[in-house]
Amino acid sequence: MFSLQTIFGKGDKFYGLLESSAAAGRESARALGELLATPPAERSLERFKAARQREKDLHAQISQELVNTFVTALEREDIEALSNALYQIPKVVEKFAERYALASERVGDVDFIPRAAMLERACSVLVEMVGQLRRGMALETTKGLNDKLQAIEAEADRLILEMYRDTYTNETDPMRYLILKDLYEILEKAIDRCRDAGNVIYNIVLKNA
């Protein structure tokens, strides 16, 4: 078990910023599930814009604090890598929401809700992993959480592959085919970004175990 206090100097500041960043990703995933379950006339993208702006502000604040706080070059890379990985999640989720809102009439009865639920689960694991950094995390605990994240990502890939298979086999409208393919790829990327952030955390803990 180790403490990132030595990495972050005045660690609480960075712990809080990274925890808030992970929470913004979870909020965007939660908003996506609610958007998909909302009738078209009542849908709004404001929560996605707010989560994305919050993430941008946090990312900028972390970058500024790294300028103002002494850390070694290697440790700085760890902080930046985790901040950058977390930053990508609301960005990709917002992109999906925007595309879905524009094309939902063409999408029809394709159900993205189970995949969005998996994305929220992945984000919740990330929130737990980032939160554990403040208290110090055993390598075994980290590996267990990261394995859980990898399992979610693998299951999501399997489900999205089924969606691809169904589209390739049954879709006859070229425009709808392209729209669905685009949405599948964006959603897959969002879940992959969660996996990437988990790998960054695992590597930080492994390096300092």
C-alpha positions in Angstrom: 0.0 0.0 0.0 1.3 3.5 -0.7 0.3 7.1 -0.5 0.3 9.5 -3.4 1.0 12.4 -1.0 4.7 12.1 -2.1 3.6 12.4 -5.8 1.2 15.3 -5.4 3.0 17.3 -2.7 -0.1 19.0 -1.3 -2.0 16.0 -2.3 -5.5 16.8 -1.1 -5.8 19.4 -3.8 -5.0 17.0 -6.6 -7.0 14.2 -5.0 -10.1 16.4 -5.0 -9.6 17.6 -8.6 -9.2 14.1 -9.9 -12.2 12.8 -7.9 -14.3 15.6 -9.3 -13.1 14.8 -12.8 -14.1 11.1 -12.4 -17.5 12.2 -11.0 -18.1 14.4 -14.1 -17.6 11.4 -16.3 -20.1 9.4 -14.3 -22.6 12.2 -14.4 -22.3 12.4 -18.2 -22.9 8.6 -18.4 -25.9 8.8 -16.1 -27.3 11.6 -18.2 -27.0 9.5 -21.3 -29.0 6.7 -19.8 -31.7 9.2 -18.9 -31.6 10.8 -22.3 -32.2 7.5 -24.0 -35.2 6.8 -21.8 -36.7 10.3 -22.4 -39.3 11.0 -25.2 -37.7 12.9 -28.1 -39.7 16.1 -27.4 -38.4 16.3 -23.9 -34.7 15.6 -24.5 -32.1 18.2 -23.6 -28.3 18.2 -24.0 -27.7 20.7 -21.2 -26.5 18.2 -18.7 -23.9 16.9 -21.2 -22.7 20.4 -21.9 -22.5 21.1 -18.2 -20.5 17.9 -17.5 -18.2 18.6 -20.4 -17.6 22.2 -19.2 -17.0 21.0 -15.7 -14.4 18.5 -17.0 -12.7 21.2 -19.1 -12.4 23.5 -16.1 -11.0 20.7 -13.9 -8.5 19.7 -16.6 -7.3 23.3 -16.9 -7.1 23.7 -13.1 -5.0 20.5 -12.8 -2.7 21.7 -15.5 -2.3 25.0 -13.7 -1.7 23.4 -10.3 1.0 21.3 -11.8 2.8 24.5 -12.9 2.4 25.9 -9.3 3.3 22.7 -7.4 6.6 20.9 -7.2 6.6 17.3 -8.4 9.1 15.2 -10.2 8.9 14.8 -14.0 7.8 11.2 -13.8 5.1 12.0 -11.2 3.9 14.9 -13.3 3.4 12.5 -16.2 1.2 10.3 -14.0 -1.0 13.1 -13.0 -1.3 14.5 -16.5 -2.0 11.0 -17.9 -4.9 10.4 -15.5 -6.3 13.9 -16.0 -6.1 13.5 -19.8 -7.8 10.0 -19.7 -10.6 11.3 -17.5 -11.1 14.4 -19.6 -11.9 12.2 -22.7 -15.0 10.5 -21.1 -17.5 13.3 -21.0 -16.2 14.6 -24.3 -17.0 11.3 -26.1 -20.4 10.9 -24.3 -21.5 14.3 -25.3 -20.6 13.6 -28.9 -22.8 10.4 -28.8 -25.7 12.4 -27.2 -25.5 15.1 -29.9 -25.4 12.6 -32.7 -28.2 10.5 -31.2 -30.4 13.6 -30.7 -30.0 14.5 -34.3 -30.6 11.1 -35.7 -33.0 9.4 -33.2 -35.9 9.4 -35.7 -33.7 7.4 -38.2 -32.4 5.1 -35.4 -35.9 3.9 -34.6 -36.2 1.0 -32.1 -32.5 0.3 -31.7 -32.0 0.1 -27.9 -28.8 1.7 -26.6 -30.0 1.8 -23.0 -28.2 -1.5 -21.9 -24.9 -0.3 -23.4 -25.3 3.1 -21.7 -25.9 1.3 -18.4 -22.6 -0.5 -18.9 -20.9 2.8 -19.5 -22.3 4.2 -16.2 -21.1 1.0 -14.4 -17.6 1.5 -15.9 -17.6 5.2 -14.8 -18.7 4.2 -11.3 -15.7 1.8 -11.0 -13.4 4.7 -12.0 -14.9 6.9 -9.4 -14.1 4.2 -6.8 -10.6 3.7 -8.1 -9.8 7.4 -8.1 -11.3 7.8 -4.6 -9.1 5.1 -3.3 -6.0 7.0 -4.3 -6.5 9.5 -1.5 -6.4 6.7 1.1 -3.7 4.6 -0.5 -4.6 1.5 -2.5 -3.2 -2.0 -2.2 -2.0 -3.4 -5.5 -4.4 -6.4 -5.1 -7.4 -4.1 -4.6 -6.4 -2.0 -7.6 -6.1 -5.1 -9.8 -9.5 -6.3 -8.7 -11.2 -3.1 -9.6 -9.3 -2.8 -12.9 -10.2 -6.4 -13.8 -13.8 -5.5 -13.1 -13.5 -2.5 -15.5 -11.9 -4.7 -18.1 -14.7 -7.2 -17.8 -17.3 -4.5 -18.3 -15.4 -3.3 -21.4 -15.2 -6.9 -22.8 -18.9 -7.4 -22.2 -19.8 -4.1 -23.8 -17.6 -5.0 -26.8 -19.6 -8.3 -27.1 -22.9 -6.5 -27.0 -21.8 -3.9 -29.5 -20.5 -6.6 -31.8 -24.0 -8.1 -31.7 -25.4 -4.8 -32.8 -23.0 -4.6 -35.6 -23.9 -8.1 -36.7 -27.6 -7.3 -36.7 -27.0 -4.2 -38.7 -24.8 -5.8 -41.2 -27.3 -8.6 -41.7 -30.6 -6.8 -41.7 -30.1 -3.2 -42.5 -31.2 -2.2 -46.0 -31.3 1.6 -45.7 -27.7 2.9 -46.4 -28.2 6.1 -44.5 -29.5 4.4 -41.4 -26.7 1.9 -41.7 -24.1 4.7 -41.6 -25.9 6.5 -38.7 -26.0 3.3 -36.6 -22.4 2.4 -37.4 -21.3 5.9 -36.3 -23.2 5.7 -33.0 -21.9 2.2 -32.2 -18.3 3.4 -32.8 -18.7 6.4 -30.5 -20.3 4.4 -27.7 -17.6 1.8 -28.0 -15.0 4.6 -27.8 -16.6 6.0 -24.6 -16.3 2.7 -22.8 -12.7 2.3 -24.1 -11.9 5.6 -22.6 -13.0 4.3 -19.2 -10.7 1.3 -19.7 -7.8 3.6 -20.6 -8.3 5.6 -17.4 -8.4 2.4 -15.3 -5.1 1.3 -16.9 -3.5 4.6 -16.0 -4.5 4.2 -12.3 -3.4 0.6 -12.2 0.0 1.6 -13.7 0.5 4.3 -11.1 -0.3 1.9 -8.3 1.9 -0.8 -9.8 4.8 1.5 -10.1 4.6 2.6 -6.5 3.7 -0.7 -4.9 
